[in-house]
Amino acid sequence: MLRPALLAFAFLALAAPAFSQIKEGRDYQEDAYVTPYWTRAPVIEAIGRAELEIAPNQASFYVSFVETDKDAAVATDKAVERAKVAYEAIKRTGGAQVIAETSVEVDPYYEQYRDESGDLVDNERADKIRGYSADVSIEVEVNGDLSLAGKVRAAALAAGPEDSSSLDISTKVSAEAHRAAYEAAAADADARAKASAAALGTTLGQLLVIQEGNGPCLGRWSQSAIGIVGGNLTVDTVLDELPQARARLQTVTVTGARKTNASFITDAQIARLDLPSDARPQTITSSVCVVFAAGE
């Protein structure tokens, strides 16, 4: 059995290579890794930016039809019948470019009484129901060619809804548009880096870093009073949220709308309510941060 002194000696003998390796690793890390690369050689950082205008490609609005009756089924039948006329006209006008989603809500309305303050209050008891209100809504989305958007809404308005929303214009940004904006920003970053080198009377070397966003590419580095305490090399990436900008066009509010009894809406009715609108181009942005070696 080994004595304690011999055990301690054996432990130190085995651990010595490990301590040596740790020390060598620390020295190597301090020399090659802890100091950021941009402190060891001159670099040029540049941020490229790009804005592209693209045509809007989506419009949306809604209409709703309300009917009342003492019988909930009768009120619902009337509202649905009118909404079906509008739906048919919407689909016939917009074709495959239109998505129309329908929904129905039926709510009771009650007899009223005046409270101590003289305010009218609904008497919400089952035996005090005066009738039912059926509200059929149609959410409409027009995709692609927006020259049809006004005509599609006119088809819905021709059915005489009790309520309608404004025509909301927006843009679905494609992957191709994202790439085009990114490529334009990268080209702008390259041009800015070359301009910086020329202005400083130096040369532009190889590309070291490229990242999407506003940068900074160089990150942050800290040093303690005693010595280098760590390679806090952090790259903050700020990705642009390519906006789906929205353009609010005119609002059409239907008050006391004329209820149509027609089972078919004519093209003449649609043309009469087709209010023209200009759809503004939408802008998407992109930015790219680059770092080049300098003075090579």
PAZAPA-4460 file (N, C-alpha, C; in steps of 0.05 Angstrom, whole numbers, plus 32768, in hexadecimal, padded with zeros to 4 digits):
% residues 296
    n_x    n_y    n_z   ca_x   ca_y   ca_z    c_x    c_y    c_z   seq   type   mol
   8011   7FE8   8000   8000   8000   8000   8012   8019   8000     1      M     A
   800B   802C   7FED   801C   8044   7FEB   8016   8057   8002     2      L     A
   802B   8064   800C   8028   8078   8020   801D   8091   8014     3      R     A
   8011   80A3   8025   8005   80BC   801B   8019   80CD   800D     4      P     A
   8032   80CE   8015   8046   80DF   8008   804B   80D5   7FEC     5      A     A
   804C   80BB   7FE9   8051   80AF   7FCE   8039   80B5   7FBC     6      L     A
   8021   80B3   7FC8   8009   80B9   7FB8   8009   80D5   7FAD     7      L     A
   8011   80E8   7FBE   8011   8105   7FB6   8026   8109   7FA0     8      A     A
   803D   80FC   7FA3   8052   80FE   7F8E   8048   80F3   7F74     9      F     A
   803B   80DC   7F74   8031   80CF   7F5C   801C   80E1   7F4F    10      A     A
   800B   80ED   7F5F   7FF6   80FF   7F53   8003   8117   7F45    11      F     A
   8017   8123   7F52   8025   813A   7F45   8033   8132   7F2C    12      L     A
   803F   811B   7F2C   804D   8112   7F14   803A   810D   7EFD    13      A     A
   8022   8103   7F02   800F   80FF   7EED   8002   8119   7EE4    14      L     A
   7FFF   812B   7EF7   7FF1   8144   7EF0   8003   8158   7EE2    15      A     A
   801D   8156   7EE5   802F   816A   7ED9   802C   816D   7EBB    16      A     A
   802A   8158   7EAB   8025   815C   7E8E   800B   816A   7E89    17      P     A
   7FF7   8164   7E99   7FDD   8171   7E95   7FDF   818F   7E9A    18      A     A
   7FED   8196   7EB1   7FF0   81B2   7EB7   7FFF   81C0   7EA1    19      F     A
   8013   81B3   7E97   8023   81BE   7E81   8012   81C3   7E69    20      S     A
   8001   81AF   7E62   7FF0   81B2   7E4B   7FDC   81C9   7E4F    21      Q     A
   7FD1   81CC   7E67   7FBE   81E1   7E6D   7FCB   81FC   7E69    22      I     A
   7FE4   81FE   7E75   7FF3   8218   7E73   7FF9   821E   7E55    23      K     A
   8002   820A   7E46   8008   820E   7E2A   7FEF   8216   7E1B    24      E     A
   7FD8   8209   7E22   7FBF   8210   7E15   7FB7   822D   7E1B    25      G     A
   7FBA   8235   7E35   7FB3   8250   7E3C   7FC4   8265   7E2D    26      R     A
   7FDE   825F   7E2D   7FF0   8272   7E1E   7FE8   8274   7E01    27      D     A
   7FE3   825D   7DF5   7FDC   825C   7DD9   7FC2   826B   7DD4    28      Y     A
   7FAE   8268   7DE7   7F95   8275   7DE4   7F99   8294   7DE6    29      Q     A
   7FA9   829C   7DFA   7FAD   82B9   7DFD   7FBB   82C5   7DE4    30      E     A
   7FCD   82B6   7DD8   7FDC   82C0   7DC1   7FCB   82C1   7DA8    31      D     A
   7FBA   82AC   7DA4   7FAD   82A9   7D8A   7F8F   82AE   7D8A    32      A     A
   7F82   82AB   7DA1   7F65   82AB   7DA0   7F59   82C2   7DB0    33      Y     A
   7F64   82C8   7DC8   7F57   82DB   7DD9   7F57   82F7   7DCC    34      V     A
   7F6D   82FF   7DC1   7F6F   8319   7DB3   7F60   8318   7D99    35      T     A
   7F4C   8329   7D95   7F3C   8329   7D7D   7F4D   832D   7D64    36      P     A
   7F45   8321   7D4E   7F55   8323   7D36   7F58   8340   7D2C    37      Y     A
   7F44   8351   7D31   7F46   836C   7D27   7F59   837E   7D36    38      W     A
   7F64   8373   7D4D   7F79   8382   7D5B   7F95   837A   7D53    39      T     A
   7F97   8365   7D43   7FB1   835B   7D3A   7FB8   8364   7D1E    40      R     A
   7FA5   836E   7D0F   7FAA   8377   7CF4   7F94   838B   7CEC    41      A     A
   7F9A   839F   7CDC   7F85   83B2   7CD4   7F6F   83A6   7CC3    42      P     A
   7F56   83AE   7CC9   7F3F   83A4   7CBA   7F2D   83BC   7CB3    43      V     A
   7F1C   83B8   7CA0   7F08   83CC   7C98   7EEC   83BF   7C9B    44      I     A
   7EDB   83CC   7CAB   7EBF   83C2   7CAD   7EAD   83D4   7C9E    45      E     A
   7E99   83C9   7C91   7E85   83D9   7C82   7E6A   83CC   7C84    46      A     A
   7E56   83DC   7C85   7E3A   83D3   7C86   7E2C   83DB   7C6C    47      I     A
   7E23   83C8   7C5D   7E14   83CE   7C44   7DF6   83CE   7C49    48      G     A
   7DE9   83E0   7C3B   7DCC   83E2   7C3E   7DBE   83E3   7C23    49      R     A
   7DA6   83D9   7C22   7D97   83D9   7C08   7D79   83DC   7C0E    50      A     A
   7D6C   83EA   7BFD   7D4F   83EC   7BFD   7D44   83E6   7BE2    51      E     A
   7D30   83D4   7BE1   7D24   83CC   7BC8   7D06   83D1   7BC9    52      L     A
   7CFB   83DD   7BB4   7CDF   83E0   7BB2   7CD2   83C9   7BA3    53      E     A
   7CBD   83BE   7BAE   7CAF   83A8   7BA0   7C92   83AE   7BA0    54      I     A
   7C84   83A4   7B8C   7C68   83A9   7B8A   7C58   839A   7B9F    55      A     A
   7C44   83A6   7BAB   7C33   8396   7BBE   7C25   8380   7BAF    56      P     A
   7C1F   836B   7BBD   7C13   8353   7BB0   7BFD   8347   7BC0    57      N     A
   7BF2   8355   7BD4   7BDD   834A   7BE5   7BCA   8360   7BEE    58      Q     A
   7BB1   835B   7BED   7B9D   836E   7BF8   7B88   835E   7C07    59      A     A
   7B7D   836B   7C1C   7B69   835D   7C2C   7B54   8370   7C37    60      S     A
   7B3C   8366   7C3C   7B26   8375   7C47   7B11   8362   7C52    61      F     A
   7AFD   836C   7C5F   7AE7   835B   7C68   7ACD   8369   7C64    62      Y     A
   7AB8   835A   7C62   7A9C   8364   7C62   7A8C   8353   7C74    63      V     A
   7A76   835E   7C7F   7A65   834E   7C90   7A48   8354   7C8A    64      S     A
   7A37   8340   7C8D   7A1A   8342   7C88   7A0B   833B   7CA1    65      F     A
   79F9   834C   7CAA   79EB   8348   7CC3   79CD   8346   7CBE    66      V     A
   79C0   8332   7CCA   79A3   832F   7CC9   7999   8329   7CE5    67      E     A
   7981   8333   7CEA   7975   832D   7D05   7959   8321   7D01    68      T     A
   7951   8311   7D14   7937   8304   7D14   7932   82F8   7D2F    69      D     A
   7918   82F4   7D35   7912   82E7   7D4F   791B   82CA   7D4F    70      K     A
   791E   82BE   7D37   7927   82A3   7D35   7944   82A3   7D2B    71      D     A
   7956   8297   7D3A   7973   8297   7D34   7978   828A   7D18    72      A     A
   7969   8275   7D12   796E   8267   7CF8   7966   8279   7CE1    73      A     A
   7950   8288   7CE4   7947   829A   7CCF   795C   82B1   7CCB    74      V     A
   7966   82BC   7CE1   797A   82D2   7CDE   7993   82C7   7CD1    75      A     A
   799B   82AF   7CD8   79B3   82A3   7CCC   79AF   829E   7CAF    76      T     A
   7998   8293   7CA7   7993   828D   7C8B   7994   82A7   7C7A    77      D     A
   7989   82BC   7C84   7989   82D5   7C75   79A5   82E0   7C71    78      K     A
   79B5   82E0   7C87   79D0   82EB   7C85   79E2   82DA   7C73    79      A     A
   79DF   82BF   7C76   79EF   82AD   7C65   79E7   82B0   7C48    80      V     A
   79CE   82B4   7C42   79C5   82B7   7C26   79D2   82CF   7C1A    81      E     A
   79D2   82E6   7C28   79DF   82FE   7C1D   79FD   82FB   7C1B    82      R     A
   7A09   82ED   7C2E   7A26   82EA   7C2D   7A2E   82D8   7C15    83      A     A
   7A1D   82C4   7C0F   7A23   82B2   7BF8   7A23   82C2   7BDE    84      K     A
   7A11   82D5   7BDC   7A10   82E6   7BC4   7A2A   82F6   7BC1    85      V     A
   7A34   8301   7BD8   7A4D   830F   7BD7   7A64   82FD   7BD1    86      A     A
   7A64   82E5   7BDE   7A7A   82D2   7BD9   7A7C   82CB   7BBC    87      Y     A
   7A65   82C5   7BAF   7A65   82BD   7B93   7A70   82D4   7B82    88      E     A
   7A69   82ED   7B88   7A72   8304   7B79   7A90   8308   7B7D    89      A     A
   7A99   8304   7B95   7AB6   8307   7B9B   7AC7   82F3   7B8C    90      I     A
   7ABF   82DA   7B8D   7ACE   82C5   7B7F   7ACC   82C7   7B61    91      K     A
   7AB5   82CF   7B57   7AB2   82D3   7B3A   7AC4   82EA   7B30    92      R     A
   7AC7   82FE   7B40   7AD7   8315   7B38   7AF5   8310   7B3B    93      T     A
   7AFD   8304   7B51   7B1A   8300   7B56   7B25   82E6   7B4D    94      G     A
   7B15   82D2   7B49   7B1F   82B8   7B40   7B32   82AB   7B54    95      G     A
   7B48   829F   7B49   7B5B   8290   7B59   7B6C   82A2   7B6B    96      A     A
   7B6C   82BC   7B65   7B7C   82CE   7B75   7B6F   82D5   7B90    97      Q     A
   7B57   82CC   7B95   7B48   82D4   7BAC   7B44   82BD   7BBF    98      V     A
   7B49   82C2   7BD9   7B42   82AF   7BEE   7B2D   82BD   7C00    99      I     A
   7B15   82B1   7C02   7B00   82BC   7C12   7AF8   82A9   7C28   100      A     A
   7AFA   82B1   7C41   7AF4   82A1   7C58   7ADB   82AC   7C66   101      E     A
   7AC8   829A   7C6B   7AAF   82A3   7C77   7AAC   8299   7C94   102      T     A
   7A9D   82A8   7CA3   7A97   82A0   7CBF   7A7C   82AB   7CC7   103      S     A
   7A6F   829E   7CDA   7A54   82A6   7CE3   7A54   82A8   7D01   104      V     A
   7A48   82BE   7D0B   7A43   82C1   7D28   7A25   82C7   7D2C   105      E     A
   7A19   82B9   7D3F   79FD   82BE   7D46   79FC   82C5   7D64   106      V     A
   79F0   82DC   7D6A   79EE   82E5   7D86   79D1   82EE   7D8C   107      D     A
   79C8   82E9   7DA4   79AE   82F2   7DAC   79AF   8310   7DB4   108      P     A
   7998   831D   7DB0   7996   8338   7DBC   797D   8338   7DCD   109      Y     A
   797D   8348   7DE3   796A   8346   7DF9   7958   835E   7DFC   110      Y     A
   7943   835A   7E0B   7933   8370   7E14   7944   8382   7E26   111      E     A
   793D   839B   7E28   794D   83AD   7E38   793C   83BB   7E4E   112      Q     A
   794A   83C3   7E62   793C   83D2   7E78   7950   83E8   7E81   113      Y     A
   7944   83FC   7E8F   7955   8411   7E99   795D   840C   7EB6   114      R     A
   7976   8410   7EBC   7980   840C   7ED7   797B   8425   7EE8   115      D     A
   7985   8426   7F00   7981   843C   7F12   798C   8456   7F08   116      E     A
   79A0   8454   7EF6   79AC   846C   7EEA   799E   8475   7ED1   117      S     A
   798A   8466   7EC8   797C   846C   7EB0   7988   8461   7E97   118      G     A
   799E   8451   7E99   79AB   8445   7E82   799D   842C   7E79   119      D     A
   799C   8428   7E5F   7990   840F   7E54   79A3   83F8   7E58   120      L     A
   7998   83E2   7E62   79A8   83CA   7E68   799A   83B2   7E5C   121      V     A
   79AA   83A1   7E4F   799E   8388   7E44   7996   8375   7E5B   122      D     A
   797E   836B   7E59   7974   8357   7E6C   797C   833B   7E62   123      N     A
   7994   8333   7E69   799F   831B   7E5D   7995   8301   7E6A   124      E     A
   797C   82FD   7E67   796F   82E4   7E70   7964   82D6   7E58   125      R     A
   7963   82BB   7E5A   795B   82AB   7E43   793E   82B2   7E3B   126      A     A
   792D   82B9   7E4E   7911   82BF   7E48   790D   82DC   7E3F   127      D     A
   7923   82EB   7E3D   7921   8307   7E35   792F   830C   7E1A   128      K     A
   7934   82F7   7E0B   7940   82FA   7DF0   792C   8304   7DDD   129      I     A
   7933   831B   7DD0   7921   8327   7DBC   7925   831A   7DA0   130      R     A
   793E   8312   7D9B   7943   8307   7D80   7961   8300   7D7E   131      G     A
   7969   82FB   7D65   7985   82F3   7D60   7991   8303   7D49   132      Y     A
   79AB   8308   7D4C   79BA   8316   7D37   79CE   8303   7D2B   133      S     A
   79CD   82FF   7D11   79E0   82EE   7D03   79F3   82FF   7CF3   134      A     A
   7A0D   82FC   7CF7   7A22   830C   7CE9   7A33   82F8   7CD9   135      D     A
   7A32   82FB   7CBF   7A43   82EA   7CAD   7A59   82FC   7CA2   136      V     A
   7A72   82F5   7CA8   7A89   8305   7C9E   7A98   82F6   7C88   137      S     A
   7AA3   8305   7C76   7AB4   82FA   7C61   7ACF   8308   7C61   138      I     A
   7AE4   82FA   7C68   7AFF   8304   7C67   7B0B   82FE   7C4C   139      E     A
   7B13   8313   7C3E   7B1C   8310   7C22   7B39   8317   7C1F   140      V     A
   7B48   8306   7C11   7B64   830B   7C0B   7B68   8309   7BED   141      E     A
   7B74   831E   7BE1   7B7A   831E   7BC4   7B98   831C   7BC1   142      V     A
   7BA2   8309   7BB2   7BBF   8305   7BAF   7BC7   8309   7B92   143      N     A
   7BE0   8312   7B8E   7BEB   8315   7B73   7BE5   8330   7B67   144      G     A
   7BD7   8331   7B51   7BD0   8349   7B43   7BBB   8359   7B52   145      D     A
   7BC3   8370   7B5E   7BB1   837F   7B6E   7B9F   8392   7B5E   146      L     A
   7BA1   8391   7B44   7B8E   83A1   7B34   7B71   8398   7B38   147      S     A
   7B6E   837F   7B42   7B54   8374   7B47   7B49   837A   7B62   148      L     A
   7B5A   8385   7B74   7B52   8388   7B90   7B3A   839A   7B93   149      A     A
   7B3A   83B1   7B86   7B23   83C3   7B88   7B0A   83B7   7B7D   150      G     A
   7B0D   83A8   7B67   7AF5   839C   7B5B   7AEA   8386   7B6C   151      K     A
   7AFB   8377   7B79   7AF2   8362   7B8B   7AE3   836D   7BA3   152      V     A
   7AED   8383   7BAE   7ADF   8390   7BC4   7AC5   839C   7BBB   153      R     A
   7AC5   83A7   7BA3   7AAB   83B2   7B98   7A96   839C   7B96   154      A     A
   7A9F   8384   7B8E   7A8C   836D   7B8C   7A80   8367   7BA7   155      A     A
   7A90   8369   7BBC   7A86   8364   7BD7   7A74   837A   7BE0   156      A     A
   7A7B   8393   7BDA   7A6A   83AA   7BE3   7A4F   83AA   7BD4   157      L     A
   7A4F   839F   7BBC   7A36   839F   7BAC   7A20   838E   7BBA   158      A     A
   7A28   837C   7BCC   7A15   836C   7BDA   7A09   837B   7BF2   159      A     A
   7A12   8393   7BF7   7A06   83A4   7C0D   7A0C   839A   7C29   160      G     A
   7A26   8396   7C30   7A2C   838E   7C4B   7A27   83A4   7C60   161      P     A
   7A22   839C   7C78   7A1E   83AF   7C8E   7A39   83BC   7C96   162      E     A
   7A4E   83AE   7C91   7A69   83B8   7C9A   7A7E   83AF   7C86   163      D     A
   7A93   83BF   7C82   7AAA   83B7   7C71   7AC2   83C5   7C7B   164      S     A
   7AD9   83B9   7C76   7AF3   83C5   7C7F   7B00   83D4   7C68   165      S     A
   7B16   83E1   7C6E   7B26   83ED   7C5A   7B35   83D8   7C4A   166      S     A
   7B3F   83DF   7C33   7B50   83CD   7C23   7B6C   83D0   7C2D   167      L     A
   7B77   83BA   7C37   7B91   83BA   7C43   7BA5   83AD   7C30   168      D     A
   7BB9   83BD   7C27   7BCC   83B4   7C13   7BE7   83AD   7C21   169      I     A
   7BF2   8397   7C1A   7C0B   838E   7C27   7C1C   837E   7C12   170      S     A
   7C33   8375   7C1B   7C45   8366   7C0A   7C4F   834D   7C17   171      T     A
   7C4C   8337   7C09   7C59   831E   7C11   7C75   831D   7C04   172      K     A
   7C8A   831F   7C14   7CA5   8321   7C08   7CAF   8305   7C02   173      V     A
   7CB7   8300   7BEA   7CC1   82E6   7BE1   7CDE   82E2   7BE9   174      S     A
   7CE7   82C9   7BE8   7D03   82C3   7BEE   7D15   82D0   7BD9   175      A     A
   7D0B   82D2   7BC0   7D1B   82DE   7BAB   7D1F   82FC   7BB1   176      E     A
   7D0B   830A   7BBB   7D0D   8326   7BC2   7D20   832A   7BD9   177      A     A
   7D1F   8318   7BED   7D32   8319   7C03   7D4F   8317   7BF9   178      H     A
   7D54   8304   7BE7   7D6F   8300   7BDD   7D78   8317   7BCD   179      R     A
   7D66   8323   7BBD   7D6E   833A   7BAD   7D76   8351   7BBF   180      A     A
   7D68   8356   7BD5   7D6E   836B   7BE8   7D89   8365   7BF5   181      A     A
   7D8D   834C   7BFD   7DA6   8344   7C0A   7DBE   8348   7BF7   182      Y     A
   7DBB   833F   7BDE   7DD1   8342   7BCA   7DD8   8360   7BC6   183      E     A
   7DC3   8371   7BC5   7DC8   838D   7BC1   7DD6   8399   7BD9   184      A     A
   7DCF   8390   7BF2   7DDD   839A   7C0A   7DFA   8390   7C0B   185      A     A
   7DFF   8377   7C02   7E1A   836D   7C02   7E2C   837D   7BEE   186      A     A
   7E20   8384   7BD7   7E2F   8394   7BC3   7E34   83B0   7BCE   187      A     A
   7E21   83BB   7BDD   7E25   83D5   7BE9   7E3B   83D4   7BFE   188      D     A
   7E3C   83BF   7C0E   7E51   83BB   7C22   7E6C   83BA   7C15   189      A     A
   7E6F   83AB   7BFF   7E88   83A9   7BF1   7E91   83C5   7BE7   190      D     A
   7E7E   83D4   7BDB   7E85   83EE   7BD1   7E8D   8401   7BE8   191      A     A
   7E80   8400   7BFF   7E87   8411   7C15   7EA3   840A   7C20   192      R     A
   7EAA   83F0   7C21   7EC4   83E8   7C2B   7EDA   83F2   7C18   193      A     A
   7ED5   83F0   7BFE   7EE9   83F9   7BEB   7EEC   8418   7BED   194      K     A
   7ED6   8426   7BF1   7ED7   8443   7BF4   7EE7   844A   7C0D   195      A     A
   7EE3   843B   7C23   7EF2   8441   7C3C   7F10   843D   7C37   196      S     A
   7F17   8427   7C29   7F34   8421   7C24   7F40   8437   7C13   197      A     A
   7F32   8440   7BFE   7F3C   8455   7BEC   7F3F   846F   7BFB   198      A     A
   7F2B   8476   7C0D   7F2C   848F   7C1B   7F44   848F   7C2F   199      A     A
   7F4B   8478   7C3A   7F60   8476   7C4E   7F7B   8470   7C41   200      L     A
   7F7C   846D   7C27   7F95   8469   7C19   7FA1   844E   7C1F   201      G     A
   7F90   843A   7C23   7F9A   841E   7C28   7F8D   840C   7C13   202      T     A
   7F94   83F2   7C16   7F89   83DF   7C03   7F75   83CC   7C12   203      T     A
   7F63   83C1   7C03   7F4F   83AF   7C0E   7F57   8392   7C0A   204      L     A
   7F59   8383   7C20   7F62   8367   7C1E   7F4B   8354   7C1C   205      G     A
   7F4F   833C   7C26   7F3B   8327   7C24   7F24   832C   7C37   206      Q     A
   7F0D   8320   7C2F   7EF5   8322   7C40   7EF8   8310   7C58   207      L     A
   7EF4   831B   7C71   7EF7   830B   7C89   7EDC   8303   7C95   208      L     A
   7EC9   8315   7C94   7EAE   8310   7CA0   7E99   831C   7C8F   209      V     A
   7E83   830E   7C8C   7E6B   8319   7C80   7E53   830E   7C8F   210      I     A
   7E41   831F   7C98   7E29   8316   7CA6   7E12   8328   7C9F   211      Q     A
   7DFA   831C   7C9E   7DE2   832B   7C99   7DDA   833B   7CB2   212      E     A
   7DD3   8354   7CAE   7DCB   8364   7CC5   7DDB   837E   7CC6   213      G     A
   7DD6   838D   7CDC   7DE2   83A7   7CDF   7DFD   83A7   7CED   214      N     A
   7E07   8390   7CF5   7E20   838F   7D03   7E1E   8397   7D20   215      G     A
   7E34   839E   7D2E   7E4F   839F   7D22   7E5B   8383   7D1E   216      P     A
   7E6A   8380   7D09   7E77   8366   7D04   7E8E   8361   7D18   217      C     A
   7E9A   8377   7D21   7EB2   8374   7D32   7EAC   836B   7D4E   218      L     A
   7E94   836C   7D57   7E8D   8362   7D71   7E98   8373   7D88   219      G     A
   7E9C   8368   7DA0   7EA6   8376   7DB7   7EBC   8366   7DC4   220      R     A
   7ECF   8374   7DD1   7EE6   8367   7DDE   7EEC   8376   7DF8   221      W     A
   7EF1   8368   7E0E   7EF7   8375   7E27   7F11   836B   7E32   222      S     A
   7F1F   837C   7E42   7F39   8375   7E4E   7F3A   8380   7E6A   223      Q     A
   7F42   836F   7E7D   7F43   8377   7E99   7F5D   8387   7E9F   224      S     A
   7F5E   8392   7EB7   7F77   83A1   7EBE   7F8E   838F   7EC2   225      A     A
   7F8A   8376   7ECA   7FA0   8362   7ECE   7FA9   8357   7EB4   226      I     A
   7F97   8352   7EA2   7F9F   8345   7E88   7F86   833D   7E7A   227      G     A
   7F8A   832F   7E64   7F73   8326   7E54   7F64   8311   7E64   228      I     A
   7F4A   8316   7E67   7F39   8303   7E77   7F28   82F2   7E66   229      V     A
   7F27   82F6   7E4D   7F16   82E5   7E3C   7F13   82F1   7E21   230      G     A
   7F0D   82E0   7E0E   7F09   82E9   7DF3   7EEC   82EE   7DEE   231      G     A
   7EE1   8304   7DF8   7EC5   830A   7DF5   7EBF   8313   7DD9   232      N     A
   7EC3   8302   7DC7   7EBE   8308   7DAB   7EA1   8301   7DA5   233      L     A
   7E90   8315   7DA4   7E74   8310   7D9F   7E6C   8320   7D87   234      T     A
   7E5E   8313   7D75   7E55   8320   7D5D   7E37   8324   7D60   235      V     A
   7E2E   833C   7D60   7E12   8343   7D64   7E05   8345   7D48   236      D     A
   7DF3   8333   7D43   7DE5   8333   7D29   7DCA   833F   7D2D   237      T     A
   7DC4   8354   7D1E   7DAA   8361   7D1E   7D9D   835C   7D03   238      V     A
   7D8C   8349   7D02   7D7F   8342   7CE9   7D68   8355   7CE3   239      L     A
   7D68   835F   7CCB   7D52   8371   7CC3   7D38   8361   7CC1   240      D     A
   7D24   836D   7CCB   7D09   8362   7CC7   7CFE   836F   7CAE   241      E     A
   7D00   8360   7C98   7CF7   836C   7C7F   7CD9   8371   7C82   242      L     A
   7CD2   838A   7C82   7CB7   8391   7C89   7CA3   838A   7C73   243      P     A
   7C8D   837F   7C7C   7C76   837D   7C6A   7C66   8396   7C6E   244      Q     A
   7C70   83AC   7C61   7C63   83C6   7C65   7C47   83C5   7C5B   245      A     A
   7C36   83D4   7C69   7C1A   83D4   7C63   7C11   83F0   7C5C   246      R     A
   7C01   83F2   7C46   7BF7   840C   7C3D   7BD9   840C   7C41   247      A     A
   7BCF   841E   7C52   7BB3   8420   7C58   7BA5   8431   7C43   248      R     A
   7B93   8425   7C34   7B84   8434   7C20   7B6A   843D   7C2B   249      L     A
   7B58   8448   7C19   7B40   8454   7C22   7B2D   8441   7C31   250      Q     A
   7B1E   844C   7C44   7B0C   843C   7C54   7AEF   8440   7C49   251      T     A
   7AE2   842A   7C46   7AC6   842B   7C3D   7AB5   8422   7C54   252      V     A
   7AA5   8433   7C60   7A93   842C   7C76   7A76   842C   7C6B   253      T     A
   7A69   8415   7C6E   7A4E   8413   7C64   7A3B   8416   7C7C   254      V     A
   7A2C   842C   7C7C   7A19   8432   7C91   79FD   8431   7C86   255      T     A
   79ED   8420   7C93   79D1   841D   7C89   79D1   8413   7C6C   256      G     A
   79E2   83FF   7C67   79E5   83F5   7C4C   79CB   83EA   7C41   257      A     A
   79C8   83EE   7C26   79B1   83E2   7C19   79B4   83C4   7C16   258      R     A
   79A2   83B5   7C20   79A3   8398   7C1E   7999   8390   7C03   259      K     A
   79A9   8380   7BF5   79A1   8378   7BDB   7992   835D   7BDC   260      T     A
   797D   835A   7BCD   796E   8341   7BCC   7976   8331   7BB3   261      N     A
   7988   833D   7BA3   7990   832F   7B8A   79A1   8317   7B91   262      A     A
   799D   8302   7B82   79AC   82EA   7B85   79C6   82EA   7B75   263      S     A
   79CA   82FF   7B65   79E1   8301   7B54   79E9   831E   7B51   264      F     A
   7A02   8325   7B55   7A0C   8340   7B53   7A17   8344   7B37   265      I     A
   7A0E   8359   7B29   7A16   835D   7B0D   7A30   836C   7B0C   266      T     A
   7A3C   836B   7AF4   7A55   8379   7AF0   7A51   8397   7AF1   267      D     A
   7A39   83A1   7AEA   7A33   83BD   7AEB   7A33   83C7   7B08   268      A     A
   7A28   83B6   7B1A   7A28   83BD   7B37   7A44   83BF   7B42   269      Q     A
   7A55   83AB   7B39   7A71   83AB   7B43   7A80   83C3   7B39   270      I     A
   7A7D   83CA   7B1F   7A8B   83E0   7B13   7A83   83FB   7B21   271      A     A
   7A6B   83FD   7B29   7A61   8416   7B36   7A6F   841A   7B51   272      R     A
   7A77   8404   7B5F   7A83   8406   7B79   7AA2   8402   7B79   273      L     A
   7AAD   83FF   7B61   7ACA   83FA   7B5F   7AD9   8414   7B62   274      D     A
   7AE3   8419   7B7A   7AF1   8432   7B80   7B0F   842F   7B7B   275      L     A
   7B1A   843E   7B69   7B37   843A   7B62   7B49   8443   7B79   276      P     A
   7B60   8435   7B7B   7B74   843C   7B8F   7B90   8436   7B84   277      S     A
   7BA4   8445   7B8D   7BBF   8441   7B86   7BCE   8432   7B9C   278      D     A
   7BDA   841C   7B95   7BE9   840C   7BA8   7C07   8415   7BA8   279      A     A
   7C10   8420   7BBF   7C2C   8429   7BC0   7C3F   8412   7BC0   280      R     A
   7C57   8415   7BB3   7C6B   8400   7BB4   7C75   83FD   7BD1   281      P     A
   7C7C   83E4   7BD8   7C86   83DE   7BF3   7CA4   83DC   7BF2   282      Q     A
   7CB1   83E3   7C09   7CCE   83E3   7C0A   7CD8   83CD   7C1D   283      T     A
   7CEC   83BE   7C14   7CF9   83AB   7C25   7D16   83B4   7C28   284      I     A
   7D22   83AF   7C3F   7D3E   83B7   7C44   7D4F   839F   7C4D   285      T     A
   7D69   83A2   7C49   7D7C   838E   7C52   7D96   839B   7C58   286      S     A
   7DA5   8390   7C6A   7DC0   839A   7C70   7DD3   8383   7C75   287      S     A
   7DED   8389   7C6E   7E02   8375   7C70   7E1A   8382   7C7C   288      V     A
   7E27   8374   7C8F   7E3F   837E   7C9C   7E57   836D   7C92   289      C     A
   7E6D   837B   7C8A   7E84   836D   7C80   7E9D   8377   7C8D   290      V     A
   7EB2   8366   7C8F   7ECC   836E   7C99   7EE1   8364   7C85   291      V     A
   7EF1   8376   7C7B   7F07   8370   7C69   7F22   8375   7C77   292      F     A
   7F36   8365   7C70   7F51   836B   7C78   7F5A   8384   7C69   293      A     A
   7F6B   8394   7C76   7F74   83AD   7C69   7F92   83AE   7C68   294      A     A
   7F9C   83BD   7C54   7FB8   83C1   7C52   7FC8   83A9   7C49   295      G     A
   7FBB   8397   7C3B   7FCA   837F   7C32   7FD9   8385   7C18   296      E     A
***
